[in-house]
Amino acid sequence: MTIINENFEKTFFKKQKIRIIQGNNSELPTNKGDLCWSGKKSFSDKKNTIRKTLFIRKNIDNSRDLCVFDSEFDSFRQEDNMYLFKVINTPKVLMNAPTKVHLMSSSKDKLEAIALVEEKDDE
């Protein structure tokens, strides 16, 4: 597993803003073109702003399924005040990830979760 040091963490987050979306017991976005939503604006509502995205699904048993993909803002859904984001590449998925990362985790924990998914996918 990749160990993220504090200097890398600060530099990386300044250069590349990461979009974090947590869905509790929700569907995983597993295909290019899927939509996911968040109550948070997440940096920009401009159509062409592409962000690396960590999608965290917290399951009933407290396990975590993780997806990493690039996404862009799609639209704002008025009826429930949700920001919709479109998946623009094939997500990398890790089911039952050995982590307890969540929306309010430190940026270090989130970067380590991203590395965990990407390393697993490279195997």
HURAVEN-V181393 format. One record per backbone hydrogen bond with DSSP energy under -1.0 kcal/mol. CO is the residue of the C=O (numbers start at 0). NH is the residue of the N-H. E is the energy in kcal/mol with one decimal. If there is no record, write none. Layout:
<<CO:NH:E> <CO:NH:E>>
This chain:
<<4:8:-2.3> <5:9:-2.2> <6:10:-2.4> <7:11:-3.2> <8:12:-2.2> <9:13:-1.5> <10:14:-2.0> <11:15:-3.0> <18:53:-2.7> <20:55:-3.1> <22:57:-1.3> <27:29:-1.1> <30:33:-2.0> <33:86:-2.8> <35:84:-3.1> <37:82:-3.4> <41:43:-1.6> <45:48:-1.6> <50:70:-2.5> <51:18:-2.9> <52:68:-1.9> <53:20:-2.4> <54:66:-2.0> <55:22:-2.9> <56:64:-2.1> <57:24:-2.0> <58:61:-2.2> <62:58:-2.7> <63:96:-2.8> <64:56:-3.0> <65:93:-2.9> <66:54:-2.9> <67:91:-2.6> <68:52:-3.5> <69:87:-2.8> <70:50:-2.7> <71:85:-2.9> <74:83:-3.4> <76:81:-1.7> <81:76:-3.6> <82:37:-2.0> <83:73:-3.2> <83:74:-1.1> <84:35:-2.3> <85:71:-1.8> <86:32:-2.7> <91:67:-2.2> <93:65:-2.9> <96:98:-2.3> <101:104:-2.1> <105:109:-2.0> <106:110:-2.6> <107:111:-2.4> <108:112:-1.9> <109:113:-2.3> <110:114:-2.5> <111:115:-2.2> <112:116:-2.1> <113:117:-2.6> <114:118:-2.8> <115:119:-2.0> <116:120:-2.1> <117:121:-1.1>>
